[in-house]
Amino acid sequence: MLSQGGSVDLCAKADAMLNDFNENMDKYHSFVNNLLSHISDHLSDNTMNFTFIHWNDRELWETIIPVSLSAINWPAVSSRVIIRMRNNFEDYLNSLEDESLVVEAENMNLKIAHDRERHNFRISVYDFTRYCSKISGPEYRLALQTFDKGEIVCGKNSVSKMLRESFVSDLKEKVKETDAKRSMDIMHDYSQQIQRIHAIGEEMSKEVDLGAVDSNSFPPCIKHYITDIQASVNLPHIARFTLVSFLHNIGMEESGVMDIFSNVPDFSKKITEYQVKHIIGEISGTQYTPPKCATIRSNHQCYQGDDPVCALPNMNHPLTYYKIKKLKKKGR
């Protein structure tokens, strides 16, 4: 996890790697060049495959990746890159022996015990719920787990997926906390590659078509969910429900909602169609509205930030936000 002052430490480490003469400079610069070239070559078609990263060289990637993404300074691009890295990191975890997997968990500040005789692992309820909430499938729901002495018993596959989600969460936090201007100064030799990535990101952002709805009037949470989906992030259930019900209530057609969700990692047309039809009332008979802001906040899916409309005293619902922004545009 990111230590106190971690942003400064990462920048200082990256600066020493790339700009101070040292015996490993060629390796460090080769890594940055491979990373940025691979992103620019495969960002638009989302076929990034970071097989060139040696995950056991933790100090290298744990320093260079956050600083590189901070220098790019584009959250949607960072999210897409990290989600694609997630798959390669999970492959690495699955390749480890059980004891090595426990060591990897310790490196990520997660306490996981290994039972050699039973060939399984034990993890706290807190850590299990923290990371499994982002993993699809009923087998990762708390109610279906086996408990022993207050801990959850699980297999290697579950541990790998939890560590995968910890990797995503931690890397995103490091990018967020790392100073973009300082990172850009450190990465001055790669400014042209970074500009190329920005140009690709600009073109990608123009391709999103939300039909007749006014996307500029969306509340921050809805914008965040859509950005995550564009980056192939697997949204938690409440975020999916909120997004579908919101888009339906402001007039988006079912086909438009389906198109948005087609980019999620676990996309299934049949399952998504059923879920969408249920929320919009074609199956359930009830047309649902999004949860209130208080519910979204309590589920850690609020991204209010310093948005002035979110801060209004009467702001308690995503649809209210949308209506207020629309009225402001009409000058009312």
C-alpha positions in Angstrom: 0.0 0.0 0.0 1.1 3.6 -0.5 3.0 4.8 2.6 2.8 8.3 4.0 4.7 10.6 1.7 4.6 7.8 -0.9 4.1 10.3 -3.8 7.4 12.0 -3.1 9.2 8.7 -2.6 8.0 7.3 -5.9 9.0 10.5 -7.8 12.4 10.5 -6.1 13.0 6.8 -6.9 11.9 7.3 -10.5 14.1 10.4 -10.9 17.1 8.4 -9.5 16.4 5.5 -11.9 16.0 7.6 -15.0 18.0 10.8 -14.5 20.9 9.9 -12.2 23.8 7.9 -13.7 23.6 4.3 -12.5 24.4 0.8 -13.8 20.8 -0.1 -14.4 19.8 3.0 -16.4 19.5 1.0 -19.7 17.1 -1.4 -18.1 15.0 1.4 -16.5 14.7 3.4 -19.8 14.0 0.2 -21.7 11.1 -0.5 -19.4 9.6 3.0 -19.8 10.0 2.9 -23.6 8.3 -0.6 -23.8 5.5 0.6 -21.5 4.7 3.8 -23.3 5.1 2.3 -26.8 2.8 -0.6 -25.9 0.2 1.7 -24.5 0.2 4.0 -27.6 0.2 1.0 -30.0 -2.7 -0.9 -28.4 -4.7 1.6 -26.3 -7.4 2.3 -28.9 -8.2 -1.4 -29.6 -7.7 -2.4 -26.0 -5.4 -5.3 -26.8 -2.7 -4.3 -24.4 -0.8 -7.4 -23.0 2.0 -6.5 -20.6 3.8 -9.8 -20.8 7.2 -7.9 -20.9 6.7 -6.9 -17.2 8.7 -9.1 -14.8 6.3 -8.9 -11.8 9.0 -10.3 -9.4 11.0 -7.1 -10.1 8.7 -5.2 -7.8 10.8 -2.1 -7.2 11.0 -1.4 -10.9 7.4 -1.7 -11.9 6.0 -0.4 -8.6 7.9 2.8 -9.2 7.9 3.4 -12.9 4.3 2.5 -13.7 2.6 5.0 -11.3 5.0 7.8 -12.3 4.5 7.0 -16.0 0.7 7.0 -15.7 0.9 10.2 -13.6 2.9 11.9 -16.3 0.2 10.9 -18.9 -2.3 12.4 -16.4 -5.4 11.0 -18.0 -7.6 9.0 -15.6 -9.5 7.1 -18.3 -6.2 6.0 -19.9 -4.7 5.0 -16.5 -7.8 2.9 -15.7 -7.7 1.1 -19.0 -4.0 0.4 -18.7 -4.2 -0.9 -15.1 -7.2 -3.1 -15.8 -5.3 -4.7 -18.7 -2.3 -5.2 -16.4 -4.5 -6.8 -13.9 -4.9 -9.9 -16.1 -1.1 -10.3 -16.5 -0.6 -9.9 -12.8 -3.2 -12.5 -12.1 -1.4 -14.9 -14.4 1.8 -14.2 -12.5 0.1 -15.0 -9.2 -1.3 -18.2 -10.5 2.2 -19.3 -11.5 3.5 -19.0 -8.0 3.8 -21.8 -5.4 1.5 -21.5 -2.4 4.3 -20.3 -0.1 5.4 -17.7 -2.6 1.8 -16.5 -3.0 1.8 -15.8 0.8 5.0 -13.8 0.5 3.5 -11.8 -2.4 0.4 -11.1 -0.2 2.8 -9.9 2.5 4.4 -7.5 0.0 0.9 -6.1 -0.6 0.2 -5.7 3.1 -2.4 -8.5 3.1 -2.2 -11.1 5.7 -3.1 -14.6 4.3 -2.3 -17.8 6.1 -1.5 -21.0 4.2 -2.6 -24.4 5.5 -0.1 -26.9 4.0 -2.0 -30.0 5.1 -5.4 -28.9 3.7 -4.0 -27.1 0.7 -6.0 -23.9 1.3 -5.7 -20.4 2.6 -7.3 -18.3 5.3 -8.1 -14.6 5.1 -9.9 -12.1 7.3 -13.5 -11.3 6.6 -12.6 -7.6 6.2 -10.0 -8.3 3.5 -12.3 -10.8 1.8 -15.3 -8.5 1.5 -13.0 -5.5 0.6 -11.7 -7.2 -2.6 -14.3 -9.8 -3.5 -17.0 -7.1 -3.8 -15.4 -6.3 -7.1 -15.2 -9.9 -8.4 -18.1 -11.3 -10.4 -19.7 -14.6 -9.6 -21.8 -16.0 -6.7 -18.9 -18.0 -5.4 -17.3 -14.8 -4.1 -20.3 -13.7 -2.0 -19.7 -13.7 1.7 -22.8 -15.7 2.5 -21.5 -18.7 0.6 -18.1 -18.9 2.2 -16.7 -21.5 4.7 -15.6 -20.0 8.0 -13.1 -21.3 10.5 -12.2 -19.5 13.8 -13.5 -16.2 12.4 -11.6 -16.4 9.1 -12.6 -17.4 5.6 -11.2 -20.5 4.1 -10.5 -20.2 0.4 -8.5 -21.7 -2.5 -5.6 -20.4 -4.5 -7.8 -19.1 -7.3 -9.8 -16.9 -4.9 -6.5 -15.6 -3.3 -5.1 -14.7 -6.7 -8.2 -12.8 -7.6 -8.2 -10.9 -4.3 -4.6 -10.0 -4.7 -5.4 -9.0 -8.3 -8.0 -6.6 -7.0 -5.6 -5.3 -4.3 -3.1 -4.7 -7.1 -5.6 -2.6 -9.1 -6.7 -0.6 -6.1 -3.2 0.1 -4.9 -1.9 1.1 -8.3 -4.8 3.4 -8.9 -4.2 5.1 -5.6 -0.5 5.5 -6.3 -1.2 7.2 -9.6 -3.8 9.4 -8.0 -1.4 10.5 -5.2 1.7 11.0 -7.4 2.2 14.6 -8.6 1.6 14.9 -12.3 3.8 17.9 -12.9 6.8 16.3 -11.1 6.2 13.1 -13.0 6.2 14.9 -16.3 9.5 16.6 -15.4 11.0 13.2 -14.6 9.7 11.8 -17.8 10.9 14.7 -20.0 12.7 12.4 -22.5 9.3 10.7 -23.3 7.2 13.8 -23.9 6.5 12.9 -27.5 5.3 9.5 -26.7 3.1 10.9 -23.9 1.7 13.5 -26.4 0.9 10.7 -28.8 -1.0 8.8 -26.1 -3.0 12.0 -25.4 -3.9 12.3 -29.0 -5.2 8.7 -29.1 -7.2 9.4 -25.9 -8.7 12.4 -27.5 -9.9 10.4 -30.5 -11.3 7.7 -28.3 -13.3 10.2 -26.2 -15.0 11.4 -29.4 -16.2 7.9 -30.2 -18.6 7.7 -27.2 -22.2 8.2 -28.5 -24.8 8.4 -25.8 -27.6 9.3 -28.2 -30.0 12.2 -27.3 -29.2 12.3 -23.6 -27.1 15.2 -22.3 -23.9 13.6 -21.0 -22.6 17.0 -19.9 -25.3 17.2 -17.3 -24.4 13.8 -15.8 -23.5 13.8 -12.1 -19.9 12.9 -11.2 -20.8 9.3 -10.1 -22.4 8.5 -13.5 -19.5 10.0 -15.4 -17.1 7.9 -13.3 -19.0 4.7 -14.0 -19.0 5.3 -17.7 -15.3 6.2 -17.7 -14.6 2.9 -15.8 -16.6 0.9 -18.3 -14.7 2.5 -21.2 -11.5 1.4 -19.4 -12.9 -2.2 -19.1 -13.4 -1.9 -15.3 -15.8 -4.4 -13.7 -18.3 -2.2 -11.9 -19.8 -3.2 -8.5 -23.4 -4.2 -8.6 -24.8 -1.0 -7.1 -22.8 1.1 -9.6 -24.3 -1.0 -12.5 -27.8 -0.7 -11.0 -27.4 3.1 -10.5 -26.1 3.6 -14.1 -28.8 1.5 -15.8 -31.7 3.0 -13.9 -30.3 6.5 -14.3 -29.9 6.2 -18.1 -33.3 4.6 -18.5 -35.0 7.4 -16.4 -33.4 10.2 -18.5 -34.6 8.6 -21.8 -31.9 6.3 -23.1 -33.1 3.3 -25.1 -32.3 -0.2 -24.0 -30.0 -0.8 -27.0 -27.9 2.3 -26.0 -27.5 1.0 -22.4 -26.5 -2.4 -23.8 -23.8 -0.8 -26.0 -22.3 1.0 -23.0 -22.0 -2.2 -21.0 -20.5 -4.2 -23.9 -17.0 -3.2 -22.9 -17.0 -4.6 -19.3 -14.6 -7.5 -18.8 -17.3 -10.1 -17.9 -19.8 -9.0 -20.6 -22.4 -11.5 -21.5 -25.1 -10.2 -23.8 -27.7 -12.6 -22.4 -27.1 -11.8 -18.8 -26.7 -8.1 -19.3 -29.9 -8.0 -21.4 -31.8 -9.8 -18.6 -30.5 -7.4 -15.9 -31.2 -4.3 -18.0 -34.8 -5.5 -18.8 -35.3 -6.3 -15.1 -34.2 -2.8 -14.0 -36.2 -0.9 -16.6 -39.3 -2.9 -15.8 -39.8 -5.2 -18.8 -39.4 -8.3 -16.7 -40.0 -7.1 -13.1 -43.0 -4.9 -13.9 -41.3 -2.2 -11.9 -39.3 0.7 -13.4 -36.6 1.3 -10.8 -35.0 4.7 -10.1 -31.4 5.2 -9.0 -30.5 5.0 -5.3 -30.4 8.2 -3.4 -27.0 9.9 -3.0 -26.8 8.8 0.7 -27.1 5.2 -0.4 -24.4 5.7 -3.1 -22.1 7.3 -0.6 -22.6 4.5 2.0 -21.6 2.0 -0.7 -18.4 4.0 -1.5 -19.6 4.7 -5.0 -19.8 8.5 -4.7 -17.3 10.7 -6.6 -18.6 14.1 -5.6 -15.2 15.7 -5.3 -15.5 19.5 -5.4 -18.5 19.5 -7.7 -20.6 22.6 -6.8 -24.0 21.1 -7.8 -23.3 18.1 -5.6 -22.7 20.5 -2.7 -26.1 22.1 -3.0 -28.3 21.7 0.2 -31.2 20.0 -1.8 -28.9 17.6 -3.7 -29.9 14.1 -2.7 -30.4 12.2 -5.9 -28.6 11.7 -9.3 -31.8 12.5 -11.2 -32.1 15.8 -9.3 -28.5 16.7 -10.3 -29.4 16.0 -13.9 -32.5 18.2 -13.8 -30.7 21.1 -12.1 -27.9 21.1 -14.7 -30.4 20.9 -17.6 -32.4 23.8 -16.1 -29.2 25.9 -15.7 -28.4 25.4 -19.3 -31.9 26.7 -20.2 -31.2 29.8 -18.1 -33.9 29.0 -15.5 
